[in-house]
Amino acid sequence: MKTVVRANFDASVEAYNRYERRTGRFTALARLLVAEMSAHGEGAFDAVLDAGAGTGVSTQAVAERADRPVALDISREMLTEVASAPRVEADFDHLPFADDTFDAIAFTASLFLVPDPAVATQEAARVLRSGGVVGAVAPVGWVTANGTDVFADLDRESRSPTGSEDVERALADEFAVTTGTWRFATTADDVRLFHSIPAMAARLYPRLETEKRVDKTRELLDTLEGTFEQRWRWIVGVVE
């Protein structure tokens, strides 16, 4: 599974950057998440782990509030884009850090991509210091103006390996959590662009090869029109 996730994101750099240039969504999510984490923490952050750093846009947001950000990702190709912090290639299940290393850990749009977030949250609890803070963001979905799921009339679901409820449950098992939902206006073109990222196209066609997966996704979403609401669940936990 980890090999598949790594390959998906290794192939996603260009499409990820294209989506971010158009929407700024991952930057916005990271800034909002770190702000919530700061509000629930005990003070200014020193060392913060950006877990699932991708191309580094979330790391830049972390660096705005932390003296020593560290970018971690399973994808070497993604990490080559990171220029704002030390880079570590690793997965969430085996964090290569000593106990009590970080003041905070941010899983910006990343924890929902692992099959068992409970293992990752246990590792997060291990490397966090007393009073440390963890944050995660997971997609809830896209809805029309009347609240209908955008994918309701299509023959596929846009489904994460792990749902937002499971991410929230895993964090609640290890931390005292606070939650909420962020809503963003988006367009049909943006929905298509998001799902054209190979790693995100896997939400629709996980068993297809990369090019076929993206082609099928574009075909599926070709007739989508209008504006929608994109919803992301945020969860912030504090070490008890």
TORKOL-4160 file (C-alpha; in steps of 0.2 Angstrom, whole numbers, padded with zeros to 4 digits, m for minus):
240
<pt num="1" X="0000" Y="0000" Z="0000"/>
<pt num="2" X="0014" Y="0012" Z="0005"/>
<pt num="3" X="0023" Y="0008" Z="m0012"/>
<pt num="4" X="0007" Y="0013" Z="m0021"/>
<pt num="5" X="0004" Y="0029" Z="m0011"/>
<pt num="6" X="0023" Y="0034" Z="m0014"/>
<pt num="7" X="0021" Y="0031" Z="m0033"/>
<pt num="8" X="0005" Y="0040" Z="m0034"/>
<pt num="9" X="0012" Y="0056" Z="m0026"/>
<pt num="10" X="0029" Y="0054" Z="m0036"/>
<pt num="11" X="0018" Y="0056" Z="m0052"/>
<pt num="12" X="0008" Y="0070" Z="m0045"/>
<pt num="13" X="0020" Y="0085" Z="m0043"/>
<pt num="14" X="0016" Y="0094" Z="m0059"/>
<pt num="15" X="m0003" Y="0092" Z="m0057"/>
<pt num="16" X="m0002" Y="0096" Z="m0039"/>
<pt num="17" X="0007" Y="0112" Z="m0042"/>
<pt num="18" X="m0005" Y="0117" Z="m0056"/>
<pt num="19" X="m0020" Y="0115" Z="m0044"/>
<pt num="20" X="m0012" Y="0125" Z="m0031"/>
<pt num="21" X="m0007" Y="0139" Z="m0043"/>
<pt num="22" X="m0025" Y="0141" Z="m0048"/>
<pt num="23" X="m0034" Y="0138" Z="m0031"/>
<pt num="24" X="m0021" Y="0141" Z="m0017"/>
<pt num="25" X="m0032" Y="0128" Z="m0008"/>
<pt num="26" X="m0018" Y="0119" Z="0001"/>
<pt num="27" X="m0009" Y="0135" Z="0007"/>
<pt num="28" X="m0026" Y="0141" Z="0014"/>
<pt num="29" X="m0029" Y="0124" Z="0023"/>
<pt num="30" X="m0012" Y="0124" Z="0030"/>
<pt num="31" X="m0013" Y="0142" Z="0037"/>
<pt num="32" X="m0030" Y="0139" Z="0044"/>
<pt num="33" X="m0025" Y="0123" Z="0052"/>
<pt num="34" X="m0009" Y="0131" Z="0060"/>
<pt num="35" X="m0019" Y="0145" Z="0066"/>
<pt num="36" X="m0031" Y="0133" Z="0075"/>
<pt num="37" X="m0016" Y="0124" Z="0082"/>
<pt num="38" X="m0009" Y="0140" Z="0089"/>
<pt num="39" X="m0025" Y="0145" Z="0097"/>
<pt num="40" X="m0026" Y="0128" Z="0106"/>
<pt num="41" X="m0007" Y="0127" Z="0111"/>
<pt num="42" X="0002" Y="0133" Z="0126"/>
<pt num="43" X="0012" Y="0147" Z="0117"/>
<pt num="44" X="0023" Y="0150" Z="0102"/>
<pt num="45" X="0030" Y="0134" Z="0092"/>
<pt num="46" X="0048" Y="0130" Z="0091"/>
<pt num="47" X="0049" Y="0113" Z="0082"/>
<pt num="48" X="0035" Y="0108" Z="0071"/>
<pt num="49" X="0033" Y="0093" Z="0059"/>
<pt num="50" X="0024" Y="0096" Z="0043"/>
<pt num="51" X="0018" Y="0078" Z="0040"/>
<pt num="52" X="0014" Y="0075" Z="0022"/>
<pt num="53" X="0023" Y="0091" Z="0016"/>
<pt num="54" X="0020" Y="0088" Z="m0002"/>
<pt num="55" X="0028" Y="0101" Z="m0013"/>
<pt num="56" X="0031" Y="0112" Z="0003"/>
<pt num="57" X="0017" Y="0125" Z="0002"/>
<pt num="58" X="0010" Y="0119" Z="0019"/>
<pt num="59" X="0028" Y="0119" Z="0026"/>
<pt num="60" X="0029" Y="0138" Z="0021"/>
<pt num="61" X="0013" Y="0141" Z="0031"/>
<pt num="62" X="0020" Y="0131" Z="0046"/>
<pt num="63" X="0036" Y="0142" Z="0045"/>
<pt num="64" X="0026" Y="0157" Z="0047"/>
<pt num="65" X="0022" Y="0152" Z="0065"/>
<pt num="66" X="0037" Y="0140" Z="0069"/>
<pt num="67" X="0056" Y="0143" Z="0072"/>
<pt num="68" X="0061" Y="0126" Z="0066"/>
<pt num="69" X="0049" Y="0118" Z="0053"/>
<pt num="70" X="0053" Y="0100" Z="0047"/>
<pt num="71" X="0045" Y="0094" Z="0030"/>
<pt num="72" X="0041" Y="0075" Z="0030"/>
<pt num="73" X="0034" Y="0066" Z="0015"/>
<pt num="74" X="0034" Y="0048" Z="0008"/>
<pt num="75" X="0037" Y="0055" Z="m0009"/>
<pt num="76" X="0054" Y="0059" Z="m0014"/>
<pt num="77" X="0048" Y="0068" Z="m0030"/>
<pt num="78" X="0037" Y="0079" Z="m0019"/>
<pt num="79" X="0051" Y="0083" Z="m0007"/>
<pt num="80" X="0062" Y="0089" Z="m0021"/>
<pt num="81" X="0051" Y="0104" Z="m0022"/>
<pt num="82" X="0053" Y="0109" Z="m0004"/>
<pt num="83" X="0065" Y="0123" Z="m0001"/>
<pt num="84" X="0059" Y="0131" Z="0015"/>
<pt num="85" X="0064" Y="0118" Z="0028"/>
<pt num="86" X="0074" Y="0102" Z="0032"/>
<pt num="87" X="0067" Y="0087" Z="0022"/>
<pt num="88" X="0064" Y="0070" Z="0028"/>
<pt num="89" X="0058" Y="0055" Z="0017"/>
<pt num="90" X="0047" Y="0044" Z="0028"/>
<pt num="91" X="0030" Y="0038" Z="0031"/>
<pt num="92" X="0018" Y="0042" Z="0046"/>
<pt num="93" X="0019" Y="0024" Z="0053"/>
<pt num="94" X="0037" Y="0025" Z="0058"/>
<pt num="95" X="0042" Y="0043" Z="0062"/>
<pt num="96" X="0061" Y="0043" Z="0062"/>
<pt num="97" X="0062" Y="0055" Z="0077"/>
<pt num="98" X="0065" Y="0052" Z="0096"/>
<pt num="99" X="0051" Y="0054" Z="0109"/>
<pt num="100" X="0046" Y="0072" Z="0114"/>
<pt num="101" X="0054" Y="0080" Z="0099"/>
<pt num="102" X="0041" Y="0092" Z="0092"/>
<pt num="103" X="0029" Y="0105" Z="0099"/>
<pt num="104" X="0017" Y="0102" Z="0085"/>
<pt num="105" X="0013" Y="0091" Z="0071"/>
<pt num="106" X="0002" Y="0096" Z="0056"/>
<pt num="107" X="m0006" Y="0083" Z="0044"/>
<pt num="108" X="m0012" Y="0096" Z="0031"/>
<pt num="109" X="m0023" Y="0086" Z="0018"/>
<pt num="110" X="m0013" Y="0070" Z="0022"/>
<pt num="111" X="m0019" Y="0059" Z="0036"/>
<pt num="112" X="m0034" Y="0053" Z="0026"/>
<pt num="113" X="m0023" Y="0045" Z="0013"/>
<pt num="114" X="m0016" Y="0031" Z="0025"/>
<pt num="115" X="m0026" Y="0015" Z="0027"/>
<pt num="116" X="m0024" Y="0016" Z="0046"/>
<pt num="117" X="m0023" Y="0033" Z="0054"/>
<pt num="118" X="m0023" Y="0026" Z="0072"/>
<pt num="119" X="m0005" Y="0020" Z="0069"/>
<pt num="120" X="0000" Y="0037" Z="0063"/>
<pt num="121" X="m0008" Y="0046" Z="0078"/>
<pt num="122" X="0000" Y="0035" Z="0090"/>
<pt num="123" X="0017" Y="0039" Z="0082"/>
<pt num="124" X="0012" Y="0058" Z="0083"/>
<pt num="125" X="0008" Y="0056" Z="0101"/>
<pt num="126" X="0025" Y="0048" Z="0104"/>
<pt num="127" X="0036" Y="0062" Z="0096"/>
<pt num="128" X="0025" Y="0076" Z="0103"/>
<pt num="129" X="0031" Y="0085" Z="0119"/>
<pt num="130" X="0020" Y="0087" Z="0134"/>
<pt num="131" X="0007" Y="0100" Z="0130"/>
<pt num="132" X="0010" Y="0097" Z="0111"/>
<pt num="133" X="m0003" Y="0100" Z="0098"/>
<pt num="134" X="m0008" Y="0090" Z="0083"/>
<pt num="135" X="m0019" Y="0095" Z="0068"/>
<pt num="136" X="m0027" Y="0087" Z="0053"/>
<pt num="137" X="m0038" Y="0091" Z="0038"/>
<pt num="138" X="m0048" Y="0079" Z="0029"/>
<pt num="139" X="m0060" Y="0081" Z="0014"/>
<pt num="140" X="m0079" Y="0079" Z="0017"/>
<pt num="141" X="m0084" Y="0082" Z="m0001"/>
<pt num="142" X="m0091" Y="0093" Z="m0014"/>
<pt num="143" X="m0110" Y="0099" Z="m0014"/>
<pt num="144" X="m0121" Y="0109" Z="m0025"/>
<pt num="145" X="m0131" Y="0124" Z="m0019"/>
<pt num="146" X="m0145" Y="0113" Z="m0013"/>
<pt num="147" X="m0133" Y="0102" Z="m0003"/>
<pt num="148" X="m0133" Y="0087" Z="m0015"/>
<pt num="149" X="m0116" Y="0078" Z="m0017"/>
<pt num="150" X="m0108" Y="0083" Z="m0033"/>
<pt num="151" X="m0105" Y="0064" Z="m0037"/>
<pt num="152" X="m0123" Y="0059" Z="m0033"/>
<pt num="153" X="m0127" Y="0058" Z="m0052"/>
<pt num="154" X="m0111" Y="0051" Z="m0057"/>
<pt num="155" X="m0106" Y="0032" Z="m0057"/>
<pt num="156" X="m0091" Y="0034" Z="m0045"/>
<pt num="157" X="m0089" Y="0041" Z="m0028"/>
<pt num="158" X="m0074" Y="0052" Z="m0023"/>
<pt num="159" X="m0069" Y="0042" Z="m0008"/>
<pt num="160" X="m0053" Y="0044" Z="0002"/>
<pt num="161" X="m0044" Y="0028" Z="0008"/>
<pt num="162" X="m0049" Y="0034" Z="0026"/>
<pt num="163" X="m0065" Y="0045" Z="0029"/>
<pt num="164" X="m0064" Y="0061" Z="0039"/>
<pt num="165" X="m0074" Y="0052" Z="0053"/>
<pt num="166" X="m0061" Y="0039" Z="0054"/>
<pt num="167" X="m0047" Y="0052" Z="0055"/>
<pt num="168" X="m0057" Y="0061" Z="0068"/>
<pt num="169" X="m0059" Y="0045" Z="0078"/>
<pt num="170" X="m0041" Y="0041" Z="0077"/>
<pt num="171" X="m0035" Y="0058" Z="0084"/>
<pt num="172" X="m0049" Y="0057" Z="0098"/>
<pt num="173" X="m0042" Y="0041" Z="0104"/>
<pt num="174" X="m0025" Y="0049" Z="0108"/>
<pt num="175" X="m0029" Y="0067" Z="0111"/>
<pt num="176" X="m0042" Y="0079" Z="0118"/>
<pt num="177" X="m0049" Y="0086" Z="0101"/>
<pt num="178" X="m0058" Y="0101" Z="0095"/>
<pt num="179" X="m0066" Y="0100" Z="0077"/>
<pt num="180" X="m0075" Y="0110" Z="0064"/>
<pt num="181" X="m0078" Y="0111" Z="0045"/>
<pt num="182" X="m0072" Y="0124" Z="0033"/>
<pt num="183" X="m0081" Y="0128" Z="0017"/>
<pt num="184" X="m0074" Y="0135" Z="0001"/>
<pt num="185" X="m0083" Y="0141" Z="m0015"/>
<pt num="186" X="m0076" Y="0131" Z="m0030"/>
<pt num="187" X="m0080" Y="0128" Z="m0048"/>
<pt num="188" X="m0082" Y="0113" Z="m0059"/>
<pt num="189" X="m0065" Y="0117" Z="m0067"/>
<pt num="190" X="m0057" Y="0116" Z="m0050"/>
<pt num="191" X="m0066" Y="0100" Z="m0046"/>
<pt num="192" X="m0059" Y="0093" Z="m0062"/>
<pt num="193" X="m0042" Y="0100" Z="m0058"/>
<pt num="194" X="m0041" Y="0092" Z="m0041"/>
<pt num="195" X="m0046" Y="0075" Z="m0047"/>
<pt num="196" X="m0033" Y="0076" Z="m0061"/>
<pt num="197" X="m0019" Y="0075" Z="m0048"/>
<pt num="198" X="m0015" Y="0057" Z="m0050"/>
<pt num="199" X="m0015" Y="0054" Z="m0031"/>
<pt num="200" X="m0032" Y="0061" Z="m0030"/>
<pt num="201" X="m0039" Y="0052" Z="m0046"/>
<pt num="202" X="m0035" Y="0037" Z="m0036"/>
<pt num="203" X="m0051" Y="0042" Z="m0025"/>
<pt num="204" X="m0061" Y="0037" Z="m0041"/>
<pt num="205" X="m0051" Y="0024" Z="m0050"/>
<pt num="206" X="m0038" Y="0016" Z="m0037"/>
<pt num="207" X="m0035" Y="0001" Z="m0047"/>
<pt num="208" X="m0030" Y="0009" Z="m0064"/>
<pt num="209" X="m0013" Y="0014" Z="m0070"/>
<pt num="210" X="m0009" Y="0033" Z="m0068"/>
<pt num="211" X="m0013" Y="0039" Z="m0086"/>
<pt num="212" X="m0028" Y="0028" Z="m0087"/>
<pt num="213" X="m0034" Y="0034" Z="m0070"/>
<pt num="214" X="m0033" Y="0052" Z="m0075"/>
<pt num="215" X="m0040" Y="0050" Z="m0092"/>
<pt num="216" X="m0055" Y="0041" Z="m0085"/>
<pt num="217" X="m0057" Y="0054" Z="m0072"/>
<pt num="218" X="m0057" Y="0068" Z="m0085"/>
<pt num="219" X="m0070" Y="0059" Z="m0095"/>
<pt num="220" X="m0081" Y="0056" Z="m0079"/>
<pt num="221" X="m0081" Y="0075" Z="m0075"/>
<pt num="222" X="m0081" Y="0082" Z="m0092"/>
<pt num="223" X="m0100" Y="0087" Z="m0091"/>
<pt num="224" X="m0099" Y="0094" Z="m0074"/>
<pt num="225" X="m0104" Y="0113" Z="m0074"/>
<pt num="226" X="m0107" Y="0127" Z="m0061"/>
<pt num="227" X="m0101" Y="0132" Z="m0044"/>
<pt num="228" X="m0100" Y="0121" Z="m0029"/>
<pt num="229" X="m0095" Y="0121" Z="m0010"/>
<pt num="230" X="m0080" Y="0111" Z="m0005"/>
<pt num="231" X="m0080" Y="0105" Z="0013"/>
<pt num="232" X="m0065" Y="0100" Z="0024"/>
<pt num="233" X="m0065" Y="0094" Z="0041"/>
<pt num="234" X="m0052" Y="0100" Z="0053"/>
<pt num="235" X="m0047" Y="0092" Z="0069"/>
<pt num="236" X="m0035" Y="0099" Z="0082"/>
<pt num="237" X="m0029" Y="0088" Z="0097"/>
<pt num="238" X="m0019" Y="0092" Z="0112"/>
<pt num="239" X="m0008" Y="0080" Z="0122"/>
<pt num="240" X="m0017" Y="0077" Z="0139"/>
